[in-house]
């Protein structure tokens, strides 16, 4: 699903009730977060809240009672993150912003951050270049299936009854766990077990901004009514469930998460958008997300999987809850994986771009759902669907643009089957060809009396949908074939053939059309996304309170459902992070990210460059370092490590301070010098630039790595030294990378050029992408 940015200016009766006569609609009260950094541990919980209230009392005046001050307080962050959220006027915000100890004050917009919405693990093993037994299963066994690792999933909750979350045969909950199983509507302590070891929900920020929860639309508890949270949790760590399938039996097989025995902690932060269907997305309030981070860190999670996000702005580092919360998490060596966003293929749309998180793009696997179209002349046209279809006789085939109600479409919308555009008299009993691959097109054909719909898709991969009525989707070239057939045949006829699941489609992976792309709009000197993973037509557990389409017209109930999005690719990586944490408990968050990135591949299963959805070679702004290869990440040879202090120094390069205990040095290094596994240099001035990297040996003693380089077109990359010798594990070596702009360069100004460099000892290949642009 796309990110929708909705600006809502209102003063609800709810807020007036909270603050009594001190609030009026003309004051434009909103919920704001006052961020104060981190606690130093010298105050009790009551003292912390009193301290937070003192800020409010000072700006609301001495005539405001303590009760009214506390009524304006929404969240008080007391565990690790220091700050609070409150209902404030713009004038009060200005006053608080200038107070001592305040790092930033920003609006908590409940509509800014949204969710980014089986076979996939077998496909990942194919890219390892080894057998399934030697890669996937060996990795799981070495990691004890992730049994001692706790993954926090920040999303829309969980459907605890799903078989994916059963705890049969699991060991007791790790003693390090400090969290709770928060009870609520249709959710009690018995719904937690040795798999789902904790659950919380966060509603204060949402209700302060959007009004009281409509409890006919969602549960006031960790229970998931949306399906998204259940799907992501199942992808991270669902147990092995045999004979799982989507509706109609598609994708039937063993459903499993990345780390089947990992422990899951659920943090429900997303709720229905008022007056919108579930299909239009959820709202996740910024201050609720920050509260979830504060609890998750204190609860003792080892990994956070966050399939949420928004388009970043220039205030990203100081006002984005995921960026701020994840920095606190990484300081505690919690690894944070985030989805890149679903705003592609438009450039500069990648979200969750902080260099301390792992940002994941989405690509396909080698599974398709074939549902051919048989024409009256005997021709077979390729189509795909996961909609159950019964074999029918041939019916007349028409193009939607020829059967529309006059005046309901324009030149740019004709043939798209928009609601209310098709004539019942002209459509009844026919198969309709629409040049639009959306669920509403299928529903419009049904409304007008059509027996089936054929929808056109303009990309090289088809994102399948479990339509309510007989529908299949075709590629653009097949669309042209069908249009030609309709125009040239006297009595065009067609029927849809029931679909089936096919494995081994090539080439794969292909980058998903929706996956958000770089360059990084906040700081193009940090290459994002970091990596890609399966996020296209992924089967996983689902909420039985939600239908497959999440639309009021769809009353079907399923246990497993197919979804696409970077929301689905992120938990694939989170599950593997849990396994790496289990095998290498002493590795830092940065080391784990480095291992995943430098062992990834930029080739598909047939050894050719990964393509994007339009058929061109993809580049690092789409896949980052490449498609992850989990088993290879266990033994990367070298890693690019970084510490919390390194990230603070990076923020200094952005003229930002988020930690009052840290002072930026007089001479601040450039952003490109952050010890990152990829290299981006944006808007390079002059003809030469040198940066430094440091690698740590995690492979074997007495090893020598030799350099390999492919310079970006228009540049020469010179790296010194050309070889690195390590006598022991843990040893570090630095090297300088000099980028020289070629005199004969034909690159266009401000356009990025791509290359890579590698270090290899004959066993390990440690690969890093390069992206360079010049002014």
CORQUICOR-V253069 format. One record per pair of residues at least 6 apart in sequence whose C-alpha atoms are under 6 Angstrom apart, sorted by the first residue. I is the first residue (numbers start at 0). J is the second residue. If there is no record, write none. Layout:
BEGIN
I;J / I;J
END
This chain:
BEGIN
0;116 / 1;341 / 1;342 / 4;111 / 5;110 / 10;24 / 13;210 / 15;22 / 17;70 / 18;67 / 26;88 / 28;87 / 28;88 / 29;86 / 29;87 / 30;85 / 30;86 / 30;107 / 31;84 / 31;85 / 31;105 / 31;106 / 31;107 / 32;83 / 32;84 / 32;104 / 32;105 / 33;82 / 33;83 / 33;84 / 33;104 / 34;82 / 34;102 / 34;103 / 35;81 / 35;82 / 35;101 / 35;102 / 36;81 / 36;658 / 37;79 / 37;80 / 37;81 / 38;79 / 38;81 / 58;91 / 71;85 / 71;86 / 72;85 / 73;84 / 73;85 / 74;83 / 74;84 / 75;83 / 76;82 / 76;83 / 78;293 / 79;293 / 80;293 / 105;318 / 107;285 / 107;286 / 108;284 / 109;282 / 109;283 / 109;284 / 110;282 / 112;283 / 112;308 / 112;309 / 113;282 / 113;283 / 113;307 / 113;308 / 114;306 / 114;307 / 115;306 / 115;307 / 115;340 / 115;341 / 115;565 / 115;566 / 116;564 / 116;566 / 117;253 / 117;254 / 117;255 / 124;131 / 127;628 / 134;630 / 138;630 / 142;578 / 142;581 / 142;582 / 144;258 / 144;259 / 144;260 / 145;258 / 145;260 / 145;261 / 145;577 / 145;578 / 145;581 / 146;260 / 146;261 / 148;261 / 149;262 / 149;263 / 149;300 / 149;301 / 150;263 / 150;300 / 150;301 / 150;302 / 150;303 / 151;263 / 151;264 / 151;265 / 151;300 / 151;303 / 152;265 / 152;266 / 152;303 / 152;304 / 153;266 / 153;305 / 154;228 / 154;267 / 154;268 / 154;269 / 155;223 / 155;228 / 155;267 / 155;268 / 155;269 / 156;221 / 156;222 / 156;223 / 156;228 / 156;267 / 157;222 / 157;223 / 157;228 / 157;229 / 158;222 / 158;223 / 158;229 / 158;542 / 163;237 / 163;238 / 164;194 / 164;237 / 166;193 / 166;194 / 172;193 / 176;299 / 177;298 / 178;298 / 179;197 / 180;188 / 180;197 / 180;198 / 181;198 / 181;199 / 183;219 / 183;220 / 184;218 / 184;219 / 184;220 / 194;262 / 195;263 / 196;263 / 196;264 / 197;264 / 198;264 / 198;265 / 198;266 / 199;221 / 199;266 / 200;220 / 200;221 / 200;266 / 200;267 / 201;268 / 201;287 / 204;284 / 204;286 / 204;287 / 205;284 / 217;224 / 221;267 / 224;544 / 224;545 / 225;545 / 226;541 / 226;542 / 229;540 / 229;541 / 230;539 / 230;540 / 230;541 / 231;570 / 233;256 / 233;539 / 233;540 / 234;256 / 234;570 / 235;256 / 235;257 / 235;570 / 235;571 / 235;574 / 236;256 / 236;257 / 236;258 / 236;259 / 236;261 / 237;255 / 237;256 / 237;259 / 238;255 / 238;259 / 239;254 / 239;255 / 240;253 / 240;254 / 241;253 / 242;251 / 242;252 / 242;253 / 243;251 / 243;252 / 243;253 / 243;254 / 244;250 / 244;251 / 245;559 / 245;560 / 247;387 / 250;500 / 257;571 / 257;574 / 257;575 / 258;574 / 268;283 / 269;281 / 269;282 / 269;283 / 270;281 / 270;282 / 271;281 / 272;281 / 272;282 / 277;549 / 278;549 / 278;550 / 285;320 / 289;320 / 289;324 / 292;324 / 301;333 / 302;333 / 302;334 / 302;335 / 303;335 / 304;336 / 304;573 / 305;337 / 306;337 / 306;338 / 306;566 / 310;350 / 311;350 / 313;521 / 330;643 / 332;588 / 334;588 / 335;356 / 336;356 / 336;357 / 337;358 / 337;569 / 338;358 / 338;359 / 338;565 / 338;566 / 338;569 / 339;349 / 339;350 / 339;358 / 339;359 / 339;360 / 339;515 / 340;349 / 340;350 / 340;515 / 340;565 / 341;513 / 341;514 / 341;515 / 342;348 / 342;513 / 342;515 / 343;513 / 343;514 / 343;515 / 343;516 / 344;512 / 344;513 / 346;516 / 346;517 / 347;516 / 347;517 / 347;518 / 347;519 / 347;520 / 348;515 / 348;516 / 349;515 / 349;516 / 349;517 / 358;528 / 358;529 / 359;528 / 359;530 / 359;531 / 359;569 / 360;514 / 360;531 / 360;565 / 361;511 / 361;514 / 361;531 / 361;532 / 361;533 / 361;534 / 361;565 / 361;568 / 362;508 / 362;509 / 362;510 / 362;511 / 362;532 / 362;533 / 362;534 / 363;508 / 363;509 / 363;533 / 363;535 / 364;507 / 364;508 / 365;502 / 365;503 / 365;504 / 365;507 / 366;501 / 366;502 / 366;504 / 367;501 / 368;383 / 368;384 / 368;499 / 368;500 / 369;382 / 369;383 / 369;498 / 369;499 / 370;382 / 370;383 / 370;384 / 370;496 / 370;497 / 370;498 / 371;380 / 371;381 / 371;382 / 371;496 / 372;379 / 372;380 / 372;494 / 372;495 / 372;496 / 373;379 / 373;493 / 373;494 / 374;492 / 374;493 / 375;492 / 375;493 / 382;471 / 382;472 / 382;473 / 383;471 / 383;472 / 384;463 / 384;471 / 385;465 / 386;465 / 386;466 / 388;469 / 388;497 / 393;492 / 393;493 / 393;494 / 394;429 / 394;492 / 394;493 / 395;429 / 395;491 / 395;492 / 396;429 / 396;430 / 396;431 / 396;491 / 396;492 / 396;493 / 397;431 / 398;431 / 398;432 / 399;414 / 399;431 / 399;432 / 399;433 / 400;413 / 400;414 / 402;421 / 402;422 / 402;425 / 403;420 / 403;421 / 403;422 / 404;420 / 404;421 / 404;422 / 407;420 / 414;433 / 414;434 / 415;433 / 415;434 / 415;435 / 416;433 / 416;440 / 417;440 / 418;443 / 423;447 / 426;449 / 427;448 / 427;449 / 428;449 / 428;450 / 429;449 / 429;450 / 430;449 / 430;450 / 430;451 / 430;452 / 431;452 / 432;453 / 433;454 / 434;454 / 434;455 / 435;454 / 435;455 / 436;454 / 436;455 / 436;456 / 441;452 / 451;469 / 451;470 / 452;470 / 453;470 / 453;471 / 453;472 / 454;472 / 455;472 / 455;473 / 455;478 / 456;473 / 456;474 / 456;475 / 457;475 / 458;612 / 458;613 / 459;612 / 459;613 / 485;491 / 507;603 / 507;604 / 508;603 / 509;610 / 509;611 / 510;611 / 510;612 / 511;612 / 512;612 / 516;620 / 516;621 / 517;527 / 517;620 / 518;620 / 519;527 / 523;681 / 524;671 / 524;679 / 524;680 / 524;681 / 525;679 / 526;679 / 527;623 / 528;623 / 529;623 / 529;624 / 530;622 / 530;623 / 530;624 / 530;625 / 531;622 / 531;625 / 531;626 / 532;568 / 532;626 / 533;568 / 534;563 / 534;564 / 534;565 / 534;567 / 534;568 / 535;563 / 536;561 / 536;562 / 536;563 / 537;561 / 537;562 / 538;560 / 538;561 / 539;559 / 539;560 / 540;558 / 540;559 / 541;558 / 541;559 / 541;560 / 543;556 / 543;557 / 546;553 / 546;554 / 546;555 / 546;556 / 589;640 / 589;641 / 590;638 / 590;640 / 593;638 / 593;639 / 593;676 / 594;632 / 594;635 / 595;632 / 596;624 / 597;765 / 597;766 / 597;767 / 598;632 / 599;625 / 599;626 / 599;627 / 599;628 / 600;625 / 600;626 / 601;608 / 601;609 / 601;625 / 602;608 / 602;609 / 603;609 / 609;617 / 610;616 / 610;617 / 611;617 / 624;768 / 636;697 / 636;698 / 636;763 / 637;694 / 637;695 / 637;696 / 637;697 / 638;694 / 638;695 / 639;676 / 639;694 / 649;670 / 651;663 / 652;667 / 652;669 / 652;670 / 672;690 / 672;691 / 674;692 / 676;767 / 677;767 / 677;768 / 678;769 / 679;769 / 679;770 / 679;771 / 680;771 / 681;771 / 681;772 / 682;772 / 682;773 / 682;774 / 683;773 / 683;774 / 684;774 / 686;739 / 686;740 / 687;738 / 687;739 / 688;737 / 688;738 / 689;736 / 689;737 / 690;735 / 690;736 / 691;734 / 691;735 / 692;733 / 692;734 / 693;732 / 693;733 / 694;731 / 694;732 / 695;729 / 695;730 / 695;731 / 696;728 / 696;729 / 696;730 / 697;728 / 700;726 / 700;727 / 700;728 / 701;725 / 701;726 / 702;724 / 702;725 / 703;723 / 703;724 / 703;760 / 704;722 / 704;723 / 704;758 / 704;759 / 704;760 / 705;722 / 705;758 / 705;759 / 706;721 / 706;722 / 706;757 / 706;758 / 707;756 / 707;757 / 708;755 / 708;756 / 709;754 / 709;755 / 710;716 / 710;754 / 711;752 / 711;753 / 711;754 / 713;741 / 713;744 / 714;739 / 714;740 / 714;741 / 715;738 / 715;739 / 716;737 / 716;738 / 717;736 / 717;737 / 718;735 / 718;736 / 719;734 / 719;735 / 748;773 / 748;774 / 749;772 / 749;773 / 749;774 / 750;772 / 751;771 / 751;772 / 752;770 / 752;771 / 753;769 / 753;770 / 754;768 / 754;769 / 755;767 / 755;768 / 755;769 / 756;766 / 756;767 / 757;765 / 757;766 / 758;764 / 758;765
END
